[in-house]
Amino acid sequence: MKRLATLLLGLTLAVPAWIPAWANESRPVASPRATATLVTDAAAVAPGETFRAGLRLRLAPGWHSYWRNAGDAGAAPELALDLPQGATATPIAWPAPERIPYGPLVNFGYTGEVLLPVTVAVPATLAPGDLMTLRAEATWLVCADVCIPEEGRFELTLPVAPARFESPVGAPLFEALDARLPRPLPWAARAGAGPGRASLTLAGTGLDAASVREAFFFPAEPGLLDNTAPQPLTLRDGTLSLGLTLLPDVAPAALEGTLVLRDGGGQQAAFNISAAVAGPAEAPDGATTTLWQAVLLALAGGLILNLMPCVFPVLAMKAMALARLGGAGRGEIRLHAAAYTAGVLVSFAAIGGLLVALRAAGVAAGWGFQFTQPAFVAGMAWLVLAVGLNLSGVFAFGRTVGAGQAVAGRGGPLGAFATGGLAVLLATPCTAPFMAAALGAALVMPPAATMAVFLALGVGLAAPYALLGLAPGLARALPRPGAWMERLRQALAFPMYATAAWLIWVLALQAGPDGVLFGLAGAVVLAAGLWGLGLVQRAGGPRLAGVAATGLAVLVALALLPQLATAPAAAAAEPGAEAWSEARVAELRAAGRPVFVNATAAWCITCQVNDRVALRADAVQRAFADRGIAYLKADWTRGDPAIGAMLRAHGRDGVPLYLFWAPGAAEPVVLPQILTEGQVLAALSLG
């Protein structure tokens, strides 16, 4: 017995010497794309204790695999363990992923090498000297220009010892892995959500610009966020706020996933996030805009909208209406002012109600959304052409209710109401100062608050004309009606013709040569019908005949509209500019280049004026070239959803939007909506 005890003691003491003879990494399953093994952090396991095992993927350069949520495409690896009786294993503990842009998509996954670990509990029924065999089957998807599914079977046998022994090969791999695994969140978290937008806010010590330079939230499950959209970061007084863009028709009860923070030195830390949604999404600047603030901003924006280029054609209609009021009675002046104001408010209410309904249905529509449709642009061009023909005296509407200003051409409350409605339609391609903040806040508020903001915009737009209703005596300063009014009326037709020509140019950019053909054909047919109506009116012919001729022309023109939806868009190139994409912005920023993004649209007159006045100025172009600034153009003319998501992520609901990233900057500088050459040069000097 003494000899037997001595032998057992000698064997026990010799365990560390014979453990390395047992492999703690399986035979590899290899392809030109990836090498996979099963690895453990222990060379010997102990009864009743735990150890870690994992699928180790070493990916060839240019290839990647996926996280638990693969993003816009792909599939997560799967690992199935076949364990001895009594042994258990946890699910995979997923290391923090990285964003992998690919064309218009953004995937979440891994490049280089990754270890996907599980924790295994050893049965207490095993005894020292026993062997524990792990068998596993795994599948993984590797992608570059193509995606290839791969699979493998693995086997490892570990000795059971009185105590667990670390593996000199596997243990360092798991120690390195620990730095990539998400940790419990040390700060208080709250989440907000509304149609199309969400926010994630953390509060606590250590959250400042010195310790956090970049942040990104990876949702645990797909189908929640627009992965291509930026996530604007705001840091203020120990509070971190991250703006998120929801997919259409998504209303999460909570935000769950992994938050990755990176400091100024490039060090990364990951945290598990689970925050219940409690209230609306916060504004991108980290502070929620209240309803009263949004209403005041909307009032100011609507007032300034009267001075924007897109409303200039409406000045012709306003001028005629004011001219007719010269010498009118106080009651008539009040009636006209009230009718015009009502036309503006009803039109703004209709647009606001339509936006609320579209967003409730999951459609990410924003301010000016109707101008992204070629059929609407063509219809507006024809309507404005009809206004011009009416002002030129080609035809007149008696008591028949016509389109837009055709009614206003005859004066009266109905004409004033129609003038207000057309003013709103022509104003929607523009975004005045203060409007962006008001609209961005309105569209994440409850429907009633959204409508209040839109009505406030209408009050601001109608305010100058509405003053006549409050102070009718102002009309006394207007000249008396006379023969001069007919000459003025004909002269004011030309701004309407210019507007129609501009809309056909927009149509050319949206739908190419075919769009111009259909747009001009409809204009000719409509003009012929209205000319025929004028002939009948001047000849004193049957009123019904004139109306029938016009109605036929309108029907023929409307029959052309469906053709515009299928017309191919023209490829509009701008020297020195390249097409915007979220992936391209990320690529340029990663390379350390300064980036300027111009979110614009052909139908946005403010955008076109800014381009010519500021962005195409020689000094600005030289600054772009001298500083190596990448100029990216996000053309929203046809309503690209990715650009719409980018606008919403920066708190905008329409164009223009100008962003400048200096080299290494975590967040861009947002330039004003009305640009000057000096403002652009001042912003570029930051790079």
Salt bridges, closest charged atoms under 4 A:
GLU25 OE2 - ARG56 NH1 2.99
GLU25 OE2 - ARG58 NH2 3.66
ASP41 OD2 - ARG52 NE 3.92
ASP41 OD2 - ARG164 NH2 2.66
GLU113 OE2 - ARG56 NE 2.75
GLU137 OE2 - ARG153 NE 3.42
GLU150 OE2 - ARG33 NE 2.81
GLU155 OE1 - ARG135 NE 3.36
GLU166 OE2 - ARG164 NH1 2.48
ASP178 OD1 - ARG52 NH1 2.94
GLU214 OE1 - ARG262 NH1 3.47
GLU221 OE2 - ARG68 NH2 3.61
GLU282 OE2 - ARG190 NE 2.97
GLU486 OE2 - ARG489 NH2 2.68
GLU574 OE1 - LYS633 NZ 2.93
GLU578 OE1 - ARG584 NE 2.84
GLU587 OE2 - ARG584 NH1 3.10
ASP653 OD1 - ARG359 NH2 2.68
